Amino acid sequence: MADQPRRPRTLADARTEAAFKKVTTKPVEAPPKKAAVPGVREQVTLRIDQDVLEHFQSQGPGWQDRINAALRKAAGL
């Protein structure tokens, strides 16, 4: 069989090739999340109902630690 000349590439060929490449290439993996370091705390802004805040503050200093402990317990940690 004689070699036949290749047909010219068309826009449809390019689209088909791009679509094929998109579904057959392996997606780039996201970098792994940093492991939480025990004992390191992060400052956040949190809106809490006034009566809940007053409850924890009425028990004296350390109210933020008590709120953190209550949140850990609620989260099952």
N, C-alpha and C positions, 0 to 999 in steps of 0.2 A: 504494500500500500504506500503510495507516495505521500510525502509530508504535505499536508494542506496548510496554507497560510492561516495564521490565527486571525480571528475576526477582531476588529478594533474594540477596545474597551468602551463601555457606555456608562452613563450615570447610574443606570440600574445595576450594573455589575459592581460599581463602587458601593452602592447602598447595600446590596446583598452581602458583599464582603464585610462591610462595617457591622451589619446586623449579626452575621455569623461570628465575627470576632468578639462582639459584645457578650454573646451568650456562651462562648466557649472559653474565654479567658478567666483565670482565677482572680476573684476580687482581692484587692489589697487588704490585708488584715490590719485592724486597728491596733495601735500599741497597747500592751496589757495595762490594765488599771493599776495604779500604785496601791500597794498593800497598806491598810490602815496601821499606823504605828500606835501601839497601845499607850494610853496616857497622854496623847497629844490631842489638844482640843482646838476647835476652830470657832472663831467668833462669828456669830450670825445675828440677824435681827429676826425676832419672833414675836408675833402678835398673840397675846394671851388675854383672856377675859380678866377684867379687873378683879373680880372676886377670887379667881384662882390665884392670881398674883398675890393678893393680900393674904390668902391662906398660907402660902409658902413664906412670905415675908414676916408674918406674925410669929413665926417660930424662931425668929432671930437670925443672926449671921449664918451664912452657909445655905441660904435659900436657893441659890443657883445650883449648888450641888444636889440639893434635894429634888429640884425640878429635873435635873439630868438623871438622877436615879429613878424617878417615877417614869420618865420617858423610856429609859432602858428596860424597865420592868414591863411596860406596855408593849414594847417592841419585841419582847421575848429574848433579850440579850443578857 
